Amino acid sequence: MVLCLVALAAAGAGLRPAPAAASISSRISSILHKHHVAGRSTGVYVWDFDAARQVFARHADIRLAPASNMKLVTTSTALDGWGPEHRFKTELYGPDVPVYGGVLYGDLYLKGFGDPSLSTLSYQRQELHLTTASFESFAKRLHTLKVRKVKGRVLGDETWFDKQRTGPSWKPGLQLECGPLSALSGNEGLKDGNRVKDPATYAARLLTEALRAKGIKVTGKPGAGQLPETARLLKRQFSAPLRKLLKHMDKESDNFFAEMLLKGLGKDFFEEGNTQAGLEVSRANLAAIGLDPASYRLLDGSGLSYQDRLTARDLVRILGAARQDVDSGDYYDALAIAGEDGTLEDRMRGTAAAGNAHAKTGTLNIAVCLSGYVTSANERRVGYSILVNGGSVSWANATAAQDDIVEMLAAATLSGARQIRVTPVLRQHPLSAFEAVNPVGSFLQAIVQP
């Protein structure tokens, strides 16, 4: 999101609120005190995008743990870097020999390129609720090639990424919130709700099972291995478009999708399939928006790290920049809708915010967060970020305060003249490393365009 509103960039200038806004400001303060979350560990920022003016700010520049609000950064970077129609590939290879009597002599290789959604059809129906690359489609291809027996094994190649299975800064136990990271993974690396030990071998096993279900016998046991140069491509399969993957990721707060996308960004833009390279792409994106690197700390893509830090003001600036992007609809549509779906399905029902507010939730033991958009009673688009931190955060108190604030904004009539036309601003930042690696990448082109 490289274009920002001039007025939004000046959000920290301390604009004097009009009387009506002052009334709203006092109501927000009352809500925070009512639910006992008005302390310094709570950061709140509310901005009227249409009037280009601040509505409310409290501790808006204090760096706080964003929890899964970090996915707003990952979503922004992915859309800018790849575009909403980007698809992840997975390839199936076999020995470069003909099929005799329905028998394929040699091993099959399944090579992954970071598709977080590769899965069985049943997993797609029950868990992902989207149609994407499947193991059954690979099996169908072999059946079409008249293969009825594979005299060999199915081997998974995960060498596109590193072998780090978790975020490097995660506390012990947090790996239970995310399947094991791998360039080749099936069903998010989960079997019966539990993390598998070897995701590449597990993906090979899922393909083996799909082949057998299709009537194709496989003589060897599934395993992991690196694709040989002599192998022949049998089928290349693509995931659902990125915009659909982001909709699942943000609405359901899928940590695995977020971390896989981060590694994929690192691989595509810095030729290193690891978390640190992905974070460099995210930092470049935030620099393009105009955020001060001193105001945030990024350590993963999902927000599971207890060391991630963002400010409420910066999160609203990210939301504001997203509104100016050509893919703004995909960003907005990816968020959960109050009272309707995702992690907000049961919140704010029966209020002016229901079916109106689009937001990203975030929950850790130390953080309960909500950032997103809502349209006021007089049709003003408002951005807000409510970050509640603390050693023993009450989820009930924090969510009650967040819901009350968003519901109040949805029912409010905001003052201030609507801005007719706002000039976008290009944010400058160094990208020499990125330019050297990917001089024609869409992300770089968007940043350096005059």
C-alpha positions as CSV (number, residue, x, y, z in Angstrom):
1,M,0.0,0.0,0.0
2,V,2.3,2.7,-1.2
3,L,-0.2,5.6,-1.5
4,C,-1.3,7.4,1.7
5,L,-3.6,10.3,2.3
6,V,-1.8,13.6,2.9
7,A,-4.1,14.2,5.8
8,L,-3.6,10.7,7.1
9,A,0.1,11.2,7.1
10,A,-0.4,14.2,9.2
11,A,-2.5,12.3,11.7
12,G,0.0,12.9,14.5
13,A,-0.3,16.7,14.1
14,G,-2.9,16.9,16.8
15,L,-5.8,18.4,14.9
16,R,-8.3,20.1,17.2
17,P,-11.6,18.1,17.2
18,A,-14.9,19.8,16.6
19,P,-17.5,19.9,19.4
20,A,-19.4,16.8,18.0
21,A,-16.1,14.9,17.8
22,A,-15.3,16.0,21.4
23,S,-18.6,14.4,22.4
24,I,-17.6,11.1,20.7
25,S,-14.2,11.4,22.3
26,S,-15.7,11.6,25.8
27,R,-17.9,8.7,25.1
28,I,-15.0,6.5,24.0
29,S,-13.2,7.5,27.2
30,S,-16.2,6.6,29.2
31,I,-16.4,3.2,27.5
32,L,-12.8,2.4,28.3
33,H,-13.2,3.4,31.9
34,K,-16.4,1.4,32.2
35,H,-14.7,-1.8,31.1
36,H,-11.5,-1.1,33.1
37,V,-9.2,-0.9,30.1
38,A,-8.4,2.8,30.2
39,G,-4.8,2.4,31.4
40,R,-1.5,3.1,29.6
41,S,-1.4,-0.5,28.3
42,T,-4.4,0.3,26.0
43,G,-3.8,2.2,22.8
44,V,-6.7,3.6,20.8
45,Y,-6.8,5.6,17.6
46,V,-9.9,6.5,15.5
47,W,-9.7,8.4,12.2
48,D,-12.4,9.7,9.9
49,F,-11.1,8.9,6.4
50,D,-13.7,10.9,4.6
51,A,-13.2,14.1,6.6
52,A,-9.5,13.4,6.9
53,R,-9.5,14.2,10.7
54,Q,-8.8,12.6,14.0
55,V,-11.7,11.5,16.0
56,F,-10.0,10.1,19.1
57,A,-6.5,9.2,20.3
58,R,-5.3,7.7,23.6
59,H,-1.8,6.3,23.9
60,A,-1.9,6.0,20.2
61,D,1.9,6.0,19.8
62,I,2.8,3.5,22.4
63,R,4.2,0.3,20.9
64,L,1.9,-2.6,22.0
65,A,1.6,-6.3,21.2
66,P,-0.8,-6.5,18.2
67,A,-1.5,-10.3,18.4
68,S,-3.2,-11.3,15.1
69,N,-3.6,-7.7,14.0
70,M,-0.1,-8.4,12.7
71,K,-1.9,-10.1,9.8
72,L,-3.0,-6.7,8.6
73,V,0.7,-6.1,7.8
74,T,1.1,-9.5,6.1
75,T,-2.0,-8.9,4.0
76,S,-0.9,-5.5,2.9
77,T,2.5,-6.8,1.9
78,A,1.2,-9.8,0.1
79,L,-1.3,-7.8,-2.0
80,D,1.4,-5.2,-2.8
81,G,4.0,-7.8,-3.6
82,W,2.0,-10.4,-5.5
83,G,-1.3,-8.8,-6.4
84,P,-4.7,-10.4,-5.7
85,E,-4.6,-12.9,-8.5
86,H,-1.3,-14.5,-7.5
87,R,-1.4,-18.3,-7.3
88,F,1.0,-20.7,-5.7
89,K,2.1,-23.7,-7.7
90,T,2.8,-27.3,-6.7
91,E,4.4,-29.7,-9.2
92,L,4.3,-33.5,-9.6
93,Y,7.2,-35.2,-11.4
94,G,7.9,-38.8,-12.4
95,P,10.7,-40.8,-14.0
96,D,11.5,-39.9,-17.6
97,V,10.3,-43.3,-18.8
98,P,7.2,-44.5,-20.7
99,V,4.3,-46.3,-18.9
100,Y,4.3,-50.0,-19.8
101,G,1.1,-51.9,-19.2
102,G,-0.2,-49.3,-16.9
103,V,2.9,-49.5,-14.7
104,L,5.1,-46.4,-14.0
105,Y,8.6,-47.6,-12.9
106,G,10.3,-45.3,-10.5
107,D,9.5,-42.7,-7.8
108,L,7.1,-39.8,-8.0
109,Y,8.2,-36.4,-6.6
110,L,5.9,-33.8,-5.3
111,K,7.6,-30.4,-5.1
112,G,6.2,-27.7,-3.0
113,F,6.5,-23.9,-3.7
114,G,4.9,-22.6,-0.5
115,D,1.2,-23.2,-1.2
116,P,-0.5,-22.9,2.2
117,S,-3.7,-24.3,0.9
118,L,-2.7,-27.6,-0.8
119,S,-5.1,-30.1,0.7
120,T,-7.5,-33.0,0.3
121,L,-11.0,-32.2,-1.0
122,S,-12.5,-33.2,2.4
123,Y,-10.2,-30.7,4.2
124,Q,-11.2,-28.0,1.8
125,R,-14.9,-28.6,2.5
126,Q,-14.6,-29.0,6.2
127,E,-11.9,-26.5,7.2
128,L,-10.9,-24.1,4.4
129,H,-14.3,-23.6,2.8
130,L,-12.6,-22.8,-0.6
131,T,-11.6,-24.7,-3.7
132,T,-7.9,-24.9,-4.3
133,A,-5.1,-27.3,-5.3
134,S,-5.8,-30.8,-4.2
135,F,-4.1,-34.2,-3.9
136,E,-7.0,-35.8,-5.7
137,S,-6.3,-33.6,-8.8
138,F,-2.8,-35.0,-9.0
139,A,-4.2,-38.6,-8.7
140,K,-6.7,-37.8,-11.5
141,R,-3.9,-36.7,-13.8
142,L,-2.0,-40.0,-13.3
143,H,-5.1,-41.9,-13.9
144,T,-5.7,-40.0,-17.2
145,L,-2.1,-40.9,-18.2
146,K,-3.3,-44.6,-17.8
147,V,-1.1,-45.2,-14.8
148,R,-2.5,-48.0,-12.7
149,K,0.6,-48.9,-10.6
150,V,3.6,-47.0,-9.4
151,K,6.5,-49.3,-8.8
152,G,8.2,-46.9,-6.5
153,R,7.5,-44.3,-3.8
154,V,6.0,-40.8,-3.5
155,L,8.6,-38.4,-2.2
156,G,8.0,-34.8,-1.0
157,D,10.4,-32.1,-1.9
158,E,10.3,-29.1,0.5
159,T,13.6,-27.5,-0.4
160,W,12.0,-24.2,-1.6
161,F,11.9,-23.0,2.0
162,D,14.2,-23.5,5.0
163,K,13.3,-26.2,7.5
164,Q,12.4,-23.9,10.4
165,R,9.0,-25.3,11.5
166,T,8.0,-22.4,13.7
167,G,8.4,-18.6,14.1
168,P,11.9,-18.1,15.5
169,S,10.7,-15.9,18.3
170,W,7.7,-17.9,19.5
171,K,7.4,-18.9,23.1
172,P,7.2,-22.7,23.9
173,G,3.8,-24.0,23.3
174,L,2.8,-21.5,20.6
175,Q,3.6,-24.1,17.9
176,L,0.3,-25.7,18.8
177,E,-1.4,-22.6,17.2
178,C,0.2,-23.3,13.8
179,G,1.0,-26.3,11.7
180,P,4.7,-27.0,10.9
181,L,6.0,-24.6,8.3
182,S,7.2,-26.2,5.1
183,A,7.4,-25.4,1.4
184,L,5.4,-28.6,0.9
185,S,2.5,-29.1,3.3
186,G,-0.8,-30.8,3.0
187,N,-3.9,-30.0,5.1
188,E,-1.8,-27.3,6.9
189,G,0.5,-30.0,8.3
190,L,-2.3,-31.2,10.5
191,K,-3.6,-34.8,11.1
192,D,-6.7,-35.1,13.2
193,G,-6.0,-31.7,14.6
194,N,-2.4,-32.5,15.6
195,R,0.8,-31.2,14.1
196,V,2.7,-33.8,12.0
197,K,6.4,-34.3,12.5
198,D,7.5,-34.3,8.9
199,P,5.2,-32.2,6.7
200,A,6.8,-33.2,3.4
201,T,6.4,-36.9,4.1
202,Y,2.9,-36.3,5.3
203,A,2.1,-34.5,2.0
204,A,3.6,-37.5,0.1
205,R,1.4,-39.8,2.2
206,L,-1.8,-37.8,1.4
207,L,-0.9,-38.1,-2.3
208,T,-0.3,-41.8,-1.9
209,E,-3.7,-42.2,-0.3
210,A,-5.3,-40.2,-3.1
211,L,-3.6,-42.4,-5.8
212,R,-4.8,-45.6,-4.1
213,A,-8.3,-44.2,-3.8
214,K,-8.2,-43.6,-7.5
215,G,-7.3,-47.2,-8.1
216,I,-3.6,-46.7,-8.6
217,K,-1.3,-49.0,-6.5
218,V,1.9,-47.6,-5.0
219,T,4.4,-50.2,-3.9
220,G,6.7,-48.0,-1.8
221,K,6.2,-46.0,1.4
222,P,5.9,-42.2,1.2
223,G,8.9,-40.1,2.3
224,A,10.9,-37.0,1.6
225,G,13.5,-36.4,-1.0
226,Q,15.0,-33.8,-3.4
227,L,13.7,-33.7,-7.0
228,P,16.4,-35.1,-9.4
229,E,17.2,-33.1,-12.6
230,T,16.2,-36.0,-14.8
231,A,12.6,-36.1,-13.6
232,R,9.7,-35.3,-16.0
233,L,6.9,-32.9,-15.1
234,L,3.6,-34.7,-15.0
235,K,1.3,-32.0,-13.7
236,R,1.6,-28.4,-12.3
237,Q,-1.3,-27.3,-10.1
238,F,-2.1,-23.9,-8.9
239,S,-3.8,-22.7,-5.7
240,A,-6.9,-20.5,-5.5
241,P,-6.0,-16.8,-6.1
242,L,-4.4,-14.9,-3.3
243,R,-7.5,-12.8,-2.6
244,K,-9.4,-15.9,-1.6
245,L,-6.5,-17.3,0.5
246,L,-6.4,-13.9,2.3
247,K,-10.1,-14.0,3.0
248,H,-9.7,-17.3,4.8
249,M,-6.5,-16.2,6.6
250,D,-8.0,-13.0,8.0
251,K,-11.5,-14.0,8.7
252,E,-10.5,-17.2,10.5
253,S,-7.1,-15.8,11.7
254,D,-5.2,-18.7,10.2
255,N,-1.6,-18.5,11.6
256,F,-0.3,-21.1,9.2
257,F,-1.4,-19.2,6.1
258,A,0.2,-16.0,7.5
259,E,3.6,-17.6,8.2
260,M,3.7,-19.4,4.9
261,L,2.9,-16.2,3.0
262,L,5.7,-14.5,4.8
263,K,8.3,-17.1,3.9
264,G,7.0,-17.1,0.3
265,L,7.5,-13.3,0.1
266,G,11.0,-13.8,1.3
267,K,11.7,-16.4,-1.3
268,D,10.2,-14.5,-4.2
269,F,11.7,-11.1,-3.4
270,F,15.0,-11.9,-1.7
271,E,15.5,-15.5,-2.9
272,E,15.5,-16.8,0.7
273,G,12.5,-18.9,1.9
274,N,12.7,-17.9,5.5
275,T,11.0,-15.7,8.0
276,Q,13.7,-13.1,8.2
277,A,13.7,-12.5,4.4
278,G,9.9,-12.2,4.5
279,L,10.1,-9.7,7.3
280,E,12.4,-7.5,5.2
281,V,9.7,-7.4,2.5
282,S,7.1,-6.4,5.1
283,R,9.4,-3.7,6.5
284,A,9.9,-2.3,2.9
285,N,6.1,-2.2,2.5
286,L,5.7,-0.3,5.8
287,A,8.5,2.1,4.8
288,A,6.6,2.8,1.6
289,I,3.5,3.7,3.5
290,G,5.6,6.1,5.6
291,L,5.9,4.3,8.9
292,D,8.9,5.1,11.1
293,P,10.9,1.8,11.7
294,A,11.3,2.9,15.3
295,S,7.6,2.7,15.8
296,Y,7.2,-1.0,15.3
297,R,8.9,-4.4,15.7
298,L,8.1,-7.3,13.3
299,L,9.1,-10.8,14.2
300,D,6.6,-13.0,12.4
301,G,3.7,-12.8,10.0
302,S,0.8,-14.0,12.2
303,G,1.3,-12.1,15.4
304,L,1.9,-15.2,17.6
305,S,5.2,-13.7,18.8
306,Y,4.9,-11.9,22.1
307,Q,7.6,-9.6,20.9
308,D,5.8,-8.1,18.0
309,R,5.0,-4.4,18.4
310,L,2.8,-1.9,16.6
311,T,1.0,1.3,17.5
312,A,-2.7,2.0,17.2
313,R,-1.9,5.0,15.0
314,D,0.3,3.0,12.7
315,L,-2.3,0.3,12.3
316,V,-4.9,2.9,11.2
317,R,-2.3,4.3,8.8
318,I,-2.0,0.9,7.3
319,L,-5.7,0.7,6.9
320,G,-5.8,4.1,5.4
321,A,-3.1,3.3,2.9
322,A,-5.0,0.1,1.9
323,R,-8.0,2.3,1.0
324,Q,-5.9,4.1,-1.6
325,D,-4.6,0.9,-3.2
326,V,-6.1,-0.5,-6.4
327,D,-6.7,-3.7,-4.5
328,S,-8.5,-2.0,-1.6
329,G,-11.6,-4.1,-2.2
330,D,-9.7,-7.3,-1.7
331,Y,-8.1,-6.0,1.5
332,Y,-11.5,-4.9,2.9
333,D,-13.3,-8.1,1.9
334,A,-10.6,-10.3,3.6
335,L,-11.6,-8.9,7.0
336,A,-14.2,-10.5,9.3
337,I,-17.6,-8.9,9.3
338,A,-19.2,-8.0,12.6
339,G,-22.2,-10.3,13.4
340,E,-21.7,-12.3,10.2
341,D,-18.6,-14.3,9.8
342,G,-15.1,-15.3,10.9
343,T,-13.8,-14.3,14.3
344,L,-16.5,-11.6,14.5
345,E,-19.5,-13.9,13.8
346,D,-20.9,-13.7,17.3
347,R,-19.9,-10.1,18.1
348,M,-21.9,-6.9,17.7
349,R,-25.0,-8.7,16.5
350,G,-28.2,-6.6,16.4
351,T,-26.3,-3.3,16.4
352,A,-25.5,-0.7,13.8
353,A,-22.1,-2.3,13.5
354,A,-23.5,-5.7,12.4
355,G,-22.8,-6.3,8.7
356,N,-21.0,-3.0,8.7
357,A,-17.7,-3.2,10.6
358,H,-14.9,-5.1,8.9
359,A,-12.0,-5.8,11.2
360,K,-9.2,-8.1,12.3
361,T,-9.2,-9.5,15.8
362,G,-6.2,-10.5,17.8
363,T,-5.8,-12.5,21.0
364,L,-2.9,-13.6,23.1
365,N,-2.5,-14.0,26.9
366,I,-1.1,-10.4,26.9
367,A,-3.2,-8.8,24.2
368,V,-6.8,-8.4,23.0
369,C,-6.9,-6.3,19.8
370,L,-9.3,-5.1,17.2
371,S,-8.5,-2.9,14.1
372,G,-10.6,-2.2,11.1
373,Y,-13.2,-0.1,9.4
374,V,-16.8,1.0,10.2
375,T,-19.2,3.3,8.4
376,S,-20.9,5.9,10.6
377,A,-24.6,6.9,10.5
378,N,-23.8,9.7,8.1
379,E,-21.8,7.4,5.8
380,R,-18.3,8.3,6.9
381,R,-15.7,5.5,6.6
382,V,-13.8,5.4,9.9
383,G,-10.7,3.5,10.7
384,Y,-10.0,2.4,14.3
385,S,-7.4,0.4,16.2
386,I,-8.0,-0.7,19.8
387,L,-5.1,-2.5,21.3
388,V,-5.5,-3.8,24.9
389,N,-2.4,-5.2,26.5
390,G,-1.5,-6.4,30.0
391,G,-0.1,-9.3,32.0
392,S,-3.6,-10.7,32.7
393,V,-5.9,-9.2,30.1
394,S,-9.6,-9.9,30.6
395,W,-10.9,-11.0,27.2
396,A,-14.5,-10.2,28.3
397,N,-13.7,-6.6,29.3
398,A,-11.5,-5.9,26.3
399,T,-13.9,-7.2,23.7
400,A,-16.9,-5.5,25.4
401,A,-15.0,-2.2,25.3
402,Q,-14.0,-2.7,21.6
403,D,-17.6,-3.7,20.6
404,D,-19.1,-0.7,22.4
405,I,-16.7,1.7,20.7
406,V,-17.3,0.3,17.2
407,E,-21.1,0.1,17.8
408,M,-21.1,3.7,18.9
409,L,-19.1,4.8,15.9
410,A,-21.5,3.0,13.6
411,A,-24.5,4.8,15.1
412,A,-22.8,8.2,15.3
413,T,-23.1,11.2,13.1
414,L,-19.6,12.6,12.6
415,S,-18.9,16.2,12.0
416,G,-16.4,17.9,9.7
417,A,-16.5,18.7,6.0
418,R,-16.1,15.7,3.7
419,Q,-12.9,15.9,1.6
420,I,-13.6,16.1,-2.1
421,R,-10.2,15.2,-3.4
422,V,-7.0,14.1,-1.7
423,T,-3.6,13.9,-3.3
424,P,-1.7,10.7,-2.7
425,V,1.8,10.8,-1.4
426,L,4.7,8.6,-2.5
427,R,6.8,7.4,0.4
428,Q,10.5,7.2,-0.2
429,H,12.8,4.5,1.3
430,P,15.9,2.6,0.3
431,L,15.3,-0.6,-1.7
432,S,18.7,-1.2,-3.1
433,A,18.8,-4.8,-1.9
434,F,15.3,-5.5,-3.3
435,E,16.1,-3.8,-6.6
436,A,19.2,-5.9,-7.0
437,V,17.3,-9.1,-6.5
438,N,14.0,-8.3,-8.3
439,P,14.4,-5.2,-10.5
440,V,11.1,-5.8,-12.4
441,G,9.0,-7.0,-9.5
442,S,5.5,-5.5,-9.2
443,F,6.2,-4.4,-5.6
444,L,9.2,-2.4,-6.6
445,Q,7.6,-1.0,-9.7
446,A,4.7,0.3,-7.6
447,I,7.1,1.9,-5.1
448,V,9.4,3.7,-7.6
449,Q,6.7,4.9,-10.0
450,P,6.7,8.8,-10.2
